[in-house]
Amino acid sequence: MTTVKSRSGDIVLEISDLLMLTEQCWAPDMNQRPSFIDILKRLEKIKDNIPQDHHWHIL
């Protein structure tokens, strides 16, 4: 799993899931792209795995 760390050393975001989702959303075959509901569920899961003080939690 790939992670990005903030200057303070805290894990900010697990980018492997976000990268995979982005790539799937841009799949040439539209039948391989995730549905809108799947995108929302996966983004919520990603959001749940980042620190509470991260700016994504204001949404």
PADREN-700710 format. One line per field, with one value per residue (C-alpha): residue in one letter; x, y, z negated; residue number from 1. Coordinates in steps of 0.5 Angstrom, whole numbers, plus 500, padded with zeros to 3 digits. Each point is the difference from the previous one (the first is absolute). Layout:
// residues N
res <- c(a ...)
u <- c(X ...)
v <- c(Y ...)
w <- c(Z ...)
n <- c(NUM ...)
This chain:
// residues 59
res <- c(m t t v k s r s g d i v l e i s d l l m l t e q c w a p d m n q r p s f i d i l k r l e k i k d n i p q d h h w h i l)
u <- c(500 503 499 501 503 499 506 498 501 492 497 496 497 501 500 500 493 499 504 497 493 502 503 494 495 504 500 499 495 494 498 506 499 497 493 498 498 506 505 496 501 507 502 496 505 506 497 499 508 503 501 494 503 501 497 496 496 497 495)
v <- c(500 507 506 507 503 507 504 499 492 498 496 505 495 493 502 493 499 507 499 493 504 505 495 496 507 501 493 500 495 503 494 499 507 500 502 507 496 496 506 504 493 500 507 499 494 504 506 496 498 507 504 503 507 499 505 495 499 507 497)
w <- c(500 502 495 500 494 497 498 493 501 500 505 505 505 502 508 503 499 503 505 502 500 504 505 500 501 507 503 507 500 496 498 495 497 493 499 496 494 500 501 494 496 501 499 493 499 502 495 494 501 499 494 497 501 507 505 503 493 501 506)
n <- c(1 2 3 4 5 6 7 8 9 10 11 12 13 14 15 16 17 18 19 20 21 22 23 24 25 26 27 28 29 30 31 32 33 34 35 36 37 38 39 40 41 42 43 44 45 46 47 48 49 50 51 52 53 54 55 56 57 58 59)
